[in-house]
Amino acid sequence: PIPKELPPKTITFTINPTLIDIWDRLGFRDPDIAIETNKLDIALTKTYLEFMAETASRFDELIHKIHDHKKEFHKLKKLYGDKTAKLEVSEHLPLVEQENLTNKEIEKLNKKYAPRMELLKKLIFKCKKHFDKLGIDDEARGEYKELGNIDYTQERVNRFKNMLASLKREESNRFNIYKSCEKSIRSI
């Protein structure tokens, strides 16, 4: 935001001889030229302050983006259970480079774990299919109901694999019980 009162002599400038000639041709005297010079000074100062405000705003925005990217990186690291990934971005680099580097590190982390994410999605689909087949309500499915956004670790993949195996066993057991019951009924 631009201050209501302009600061004293923020910038200096030189009047172009062409402008002095124009003022002479218009018949301006020293007091008129002083008024015009003051108007020009005010206009240039306002423009300068607007430019400074825009630049400061872009600076602040970039600082916030970098901060948000760093938070996102650490969140993803925790989400994936990655203990080795490091975000090595020097504070001495220009902000644009820092933003680019943090973005690249986030992309690299997501790319590294993309196969795990695909596997989790497939496991969720398979578990859902078996849960549905067994008539198990959503409320009883716990963490196996959906992917969510808090745990994409290898441990969770393992839990899904174990659950899928358990569901398949339960389905097989129920099928065997059904066959046994069917056999008993036929023998009656």
C-alpha positions in Angstrom: 0.0 0.0 0.0 1.1 3.5 -0.8 1.4 5.9 2.2 -1.1 8.8 2.2 1.8 11.3 2.6 4.7 11.0 0.3 8.1 10.7 1.9 10.4 13.7 1.4 12.5 13.4 -1.7 12.3 9.6 -2.3 13.9 9.8 -5.7 15.9 12.3 -7.8 15.6 13.0 -11.4 16.9 15.3 -14.1 14.6 17.4 -16.3 15.1 16.7 -19.9 16.1 19.8 -21.9 13.2 19.1 -24.3 10.8 19.5 -21.4 12.5 22.8 -20.4 12.1 24.0 -24.0 8.4 23.0 -24.0 7.9 25.0 -20.7 9.7 28.0 -22.2 7.5 27.8 -25.4 4.4 27.6 -23.1 5.6 30.8 -21.4 6.2 29.2 -18.0 8.2 31.3 -15.5 10.3 30.0 -12.6 7.3 29.7 -10.2 5.3 27.8 -12.9 8.3 25.5 -13.6 8.6 24.9 -9.9 5.0 23.9 -9.7 5.3 21.6 -12.7 8.5 20.1 -11.4 6.7 19.4 -8.1 3.9 17.7 -9.9 6.4 15.6 -11.8 8.2 14.8 -8.5 4.9 13.7 -6.9 3.9 11.6 -10.0 7.3 9.9 -10.1 7.4 9.3 -6.4 3.9 7.7 -6.5 4.9 5.5 -9.4 8.1 4.5 -7.6 6.2 3.7 -4.4 3.6 1.6 -6.3 6.4 -0.2 -8.0 8.1 -0.9 -4.6 4.8 -2.1 -3.1 4.2 -4.5 -6.0 7.8 -5.8 -5.8 7.5 -6.2 -2.0 4.3 -8.1 -2.6 5.9 -10.5 -5.1 8.8 -11.0 -2.7 6.4 -11.8 0.2 4.4 -14.1 -2.0 7.5 -16.0 -3.1 8.7 -16.3 0.5 5.3 -17.8 1.5 5.4 -20.2 -1.5 8.8 -21.5 -0.6 7.7 -21.9 3.1 4.6 -23.8 1.9 6.7 -26.0 -0.4 9.1 -26.9 2.5 6.1 -27.8 4.7 4.6 -29.9 1.9 7.9 -31.7 1.4 8.2 -32.6 5.1 4.5 -33.6 5.1 5.1 -35.9 2.1 8.2 -37.3 3.7 6.2 -38.3 6.7 3.3 -39.5 4.6 5.6 -41.9 2.7 7.6 -42.8 5.8 10.8 -41.6 4.0 13.6 -41.2 6.5 16.4 -40.5 3.9 15.0 -37.7 1.6 16.5 -34.3 2.4 15.5 -30.9 1.2 18.8 -29.2 0.6 18.0 -25.7 -0.5 20.5 -23.0 0.4 19.0 -19.8 1.9 21.8 -18.0 -0.1 20.3 -18.9 -3.4 17.9 -16.4 -5.2 14.3 -17.0 -4.1 13.2 -18.1 -7.6 15.9 -20.8 -7.6 14.8 -21.9 -4.1 11.2 -22.2 -5.3 12.3 -24.2 -8.3 14.5 -26.5 -6.2 11.7 -27.2 -3.6 9.2 -27.9 -6.4 11.7 -30.4 -8.0 12.3 -32.1 -4.7 8.5 -32.5 -4.2 8.1 -33.9 -7.7 11.0 -36.3 -7.2 9.5 -37.5 -3.9 6.1 -38.1 -5.5 7.7 -39.8 -8.5 9.7 -42.1 -6.2 6.6 -43.3 -4.4 4.2 -43.3 -7.4 4.5 -47.1 -7.7 3.6 -47.5 -4.1 0.6 -45.2 -4.5 -0.6 -47.3 -7.5 -0.2 -50.5 -5.5 -2.1 -49.0 -2.6 -5.0 -48.0 -4.9 -5.1 -51.5 -6.4 -5.0 -53.1 -2.9 -7.9 -50.8 -1.8 -9.9 -51.8 -4.8 -9.3 -55.5 -4.2 -10.0 -55.3 -0.5 -13.2 -53.4 -1.3 -14.3 -56.1 -3.7 -13.8 -58.8 -1.0 -15.4 -56.7 1.8 -18.4 -56.2 -0.5 -18.5 -59.9 -1.3 -18.4 -60.8 2.4 -21.1 -58.2 3.2 -18.8 -56.2 5.6 -20.1 -52.7 6.2 -18.0 -49.6 5.5 -17.8 -48.8 9.3 -16.2 -52.2 10.0 -13.5 -51.8 7.3 -11.4 -49.3 9.3 -8.3 -48.0 7.5 -9.0 -50.4 4.7 -12.1 -48.4 3.5 -10.2 -45.7 1.6 -6.7 -44.4 0.8 -7.0 -41.3 2.9 -4.3 -38.7 3.2 -2.3 -39.6 6.3 -0.4 -42.8 5.7 1.2 -44.1 2.5 4.0 -46.0 4.2 5.3 -49.4 3.3 3.9 -50.6 6.6 0.4 -49.7 5.4 1.0 -51.5 2.2 1.9 -54.6 4.2 -1.2 -54.2 6.4 -3.3 -54.0 3.2 -1.6 -57.1 1.8 -2.3 -59.0 5.1 -5.9 -57.8 5.2 -6.4 -58.9 1.6 -5.0 -62.4 2.4 -7.2 -62.5 5.5 -10.3 -61.6 3.4 -9.5 -64.2 0.8 -9.1 -66.8 3.6 -12.5 -65.8 5.1 -14.1 -65.9 1.7 -12.6 -69.4 1.1 -13.7 -70.5 4.6 -17.3 -69.3 4.0 -17.3 -71.0 0.6 -16.1 -74.3 2.2 -18.8 -74.0 4.9 -21.4 -73.3 2.2 -20.3 -76.4 0.2 -20.3 -78.5 3.4 -23.8 -77.3 4.3 -24.9 -77.9 0.7 -23.5 -81.4 0.8 -25.2 -82.1 4.2 -28.5 -80.9 2.8 -28.2 -83.1 -0.3 -27.5 -86.1 1.8 -30.7 -85.7 3.8 
